[in-house]
């Protein structure tokens, strides 16, 4: 038997060490949408305001509460250029895209911070909905037909999808305060011409330039107002819907937020307080997910799955043993076996 080439031995050790690390990383069974809700802090928008003429200026009084202890994910800075007369809102991801520009007064500030659409998104998130697919329509028959198609497909996916099973004894998969964990796809339709939602529409469209002004599109929102992406409605086919939705309800890789796609919305909310209240209102201690029954569902089925039960354990995990412990032990045994193989191969003489 020929010994393994010396140059290959470090590579194998690196390979299996990497596998060991990945095994621990993959131990987290929290779905992406809930991991984002529990752990991802919101990125902050930047509002650049003109230099105020005096401390008693009306705009200064309006901004004082936001500067001191505002709930919104918004930083306020004063323009350095003396000729600036209008305020500008920049996006939270690149701080390069201009979301809005105009005269700042109470009415415009209220529109920047909130809108009916954003209030609905927030209510759905705090109710525990997995994904809110916001559909921005242009009023055309084609866009309406596309919106109906998207809505129908999402109802089908909701019925055949399942959440990763949660082990309440696994320290790597503990949920934070908030609503009960459940699988729910929600659609929210917004008119592209609605004057109250222009700020929201600009934020949903995103900084990537995929969506042209007035174009019908859809964007999935999850976590603390995170937008996964935006797609023209006519190009959003079943495969794209399934890929996006299944990614968000699948196991989280537990990477840092900035390694994941998407961008944030500007929402005027104290997330820590709101999530705590949502948990108290729902009686929601961290809930686990039961293994779903096998479904054979036609694509026209519209019923929703029941909220998950709280007593389930992963079918592959013995009673009372965290999944991360099982993965770590298995990986360690495998690593030892490889080390033994390398040791034996080193001591075996070469035969030509």
N, C-alpha and C positions, 0 to 999 in steps of 0.2 A: 504493500500500500504506500503510495507516494504522499508525503507530508504536505500539508497545505503550505503554499508559498507564504513566506514571512510577511510579504507586503499585503496579503489579504487578511491577515489576522486582525490588525487594528481596525480594518474596515468592517469586519463582522462584529467586533465588539461595539463599534460606534453604531452600527445598524440596530443591534438588539438593545443597546442603551437607549437609543432614540425610541424604539418600540415601547420600552418600559415607560419612558416619560409620556409618550402619547397615550398609553393605557391609562395613566393617572389622569391625563387631561380629559380623556373621553369618559371618565367616570361620572362627570356631571350629566344628569338626565333632565335638568330644567330646560323647558323649551326656550328657543331664542327669544320669543316675544316676552316671556315672563322674566327671563334673565335680564333683558334690557330694562324692564319696568323696575326690577328690584335694585339693579346695580349701576346702570349707566346714567351718570349725571348729564344734564342737558347742555349742549353747546350754546354759547351766548351770542346773540345778535349785537350789532353795534349801531347805536343811534348817534349821529353826529349833528349837533345843534349849533346854530350861529352864536357868536359871542353875545351875551346878554348886556344890554346897556346899563343895567343897574341891578343891585341885589333884590329890589322890590318888583322886578319885571314879572309879568303874569306867567310867562313861560318858565321862569325860574321857580315860581311857586308850584307850578304843575309838576315839575320834574323832581322837586325836593323829596317827596315820598319814595319815588323810584330809586333815587340815588342812595337814600338812607337805608331802606330795608325792603326793597321791592321784591315782589314774588316772581315777576317775569324773568326769563332768562335773557336779560338785556343789560348791556353796558352803555352808559351815556358819556360821551366825550364832547368837548367844545372845540369847534373848528378853530384852527390857528390862523387861517387866512382871514383878514379883516373884511374882505368883500363878500363873504358867504352870507346869503340872506335866507336860504331855505335849509330845512333839516333833511337829512338823508338816512335811510335805514339800509344797512348792509347785511348780507346773509351771514349765517352762523358758521358755515363750513369754510368758505374761502375769504370772507370779508372783502370780496371784490365785486360781487353782484349787487346791483342797486335794486332793492325790493320796492322802495318807495322814496319819493322826494317831493317836498311841498312845504307849505306854511304850517308850522306847528302851533296848534291851539288845542283846546279841550276836546273838540270833536275829532280832529285828526289823531290825537294821541289815543283816544278811546278806540278808534278804528285800528290803530297799530297793535294795541294790546289784546284786543278781543273781537269776536264776531259770533253770530249765531252758529255758524258752521263749526268753529273751534269749540264752542260750548258743547255741541253734540258729540264731537270727537272725544272730548274729555269725559263726558258722561259714559260713553261706551267703554272707554279704557278703564275707568274706575268701577264699572260694572263687571269687569273681568273678560270682556270680549278679546279674542286673540288678535284679530286683525280688523281694522276698519278700512275697507277699500273705498276711497273717495273717488267718485266718478264725476268729472266736470264735463257737462254736456253743452253743446253749442246750439241746441234747439232744433237741429235738423233731423229729419226722419231716419237718416242713416245712423246718426249718433245715438238716437233713442233705441234703434234696433241693436246696435252694438252693446249699449248699456244693459238691455234686457238679456242679451246672450251672456255677458259677463256675470250678471246676477244669477242666472240659471246655473251656470257652471260652478260658481262658488257654493251654491246650495248643494250641488252634487258632491263637491269635494268635502264639504263639511260633514257629510254623512258617511263618507268612506275613509276619511282620515282618522288618525288616532294620535293622542299625545304620548310621549314616552312615559312609561310607568314609573311612578315616584316611590322611593323607599324612604319612609319617614325617619328611619334610623341611620341613613347615610349622611354624614356631615357635609359631603360635597354637594348635596342636592337639597339644601334647605331653602325654602321660600322666605322672602321677606314679608313685612306687613303689607296687606292689600286684600283685594277681592279673592274669592275662591278660584282655584285654577280650573279652567274649563276650555273646551274647544268651541269657538264661536266665530264665524266669519260674518261680518256686518258690511252692508253697502250703504253709502251715504251719497246722495245725488245733489250736486250743486250746479246752478246755472252759471255759465261762464260770463254772463252779462250782469250778474247780481252785483250792484255797487257795494253792498256791505261785505262782500267776500273777495274783493280784488286783492287784498293783501294776502289772504289765505291761498288764493289761487296761484299767486306769484311764488309763494313759498313751496307749495306742492309741486309746481312745475320744476323747481330745482335749479341749481347752478350749472347744469351740464349742457344747457341749450338744446335739449331734445324736443321741447314743446314750443311751438310758435304761439304768439298771442292770439287768443280766440279759438285755438284748436281744442277739440274734444280729447280728453285724456283721462287716465286713471292712475291712482297712486295709493299703495298700501301703507297705512300708518299703524305703528305698534309702539310698545314700550312707553316712554314718556314723551310721546309726540314725535317719534322718529319715522321718517319717510324712507322706505327701502329703495324706491326708484319711481320714475314716472314714464309712462308709455302712451303714445297716441292710441286712442281707443280702437281705431280701425286695425292697428297692428298687434293688439293684445290678444293673442290666440290662446287656445286651451292649454297648450304646452307651457307658455309663459306664465299663465295663471297658476298652473299646478306647481311649477318649479318655485315660484315666489312664495306661494302659500305653504308648501311643504317645507321649505327652508325655515320659515318663521315658526312653524309648530314642531320642528324637529329638535333634536338634542343640541344644546349650545356647546360650541367648542371652547367656551369660556375664555376667548381671547379678549384683548382690550378693545374698547369701543371703536377706536380709530382704525383698526384693522378690518372692520366690517364696512360694507357699502351703506350709503344713505346719508341723510342730513336731517336736521331738526326743524321743528316748527316753533314759532314764538307763541308761548302760552303763558297766560297770567295766572299762575297757580303755585301754591306751596306744596310741592310733591310729597314731602315727608308727612305733613299734616293730612293731606288729602288721602294718601294711601292708608294711613293709620285709621282714619275715619271710615274708609271703605271697608277695611277689615272688621271694624267694630260693627258697622251697619249690617254686614253680611254674616256676622258670627264666624268670620273666616280665620281660623287658625290655618297654618299651611296645609293645604289639602293635597292628598295623593290621587293618582289616577288609576282606576281599575282597568284591567285588560278588556278591551271592547269585544263584544261578540262579533263573530264573522257575519258580515253583511253582504247580501247580494241585492244591490239597490239600483233600480233603473235611474237614468239621468234626470228624470222628472221629479224625483222624490224631493220634498222640501222640508221635511220635519228635521228638528234639531236634536242632536244627541243630548242625553241627560247630563247634568253636571256630574263630575267624577266623584266617586266615593272616597272616603278618607282613610280606608283601612287596607288598601292594596299594597302588596309587595311585589318586586320584580319576580317573575316566574323562575328566572334563572338563578336567583340568589337564595341561599339557605336562610331559614328563619333567623332573624336577628343579626345577620352578618352584613355590614355595609358593603355595597357593590365595589367601592373603591378598594376595600381590603382584599376582596377576592381577586380583583385585577392585579393589584400590587403583588400578592403572593404568587399568582400564576406567572407573572412576568419574571419575578425573582427566580423561581424554579427553572424557567426556561433559560435565563441568563447563566445560571450555574451549570446547566447541562451543556451549554455552548462552551463555557470555560473549560469544563472537563474534556470535551472533545478536542479543543485546541491543545490542552496539556498532553493528551495522549498522542495527538498527531506530531507534536514536537519530539516526543521520545521515540517515535517509530523510525527506524532507519530507512533511507531512500533505497528503492530497488529500481534499477534502470532496465 
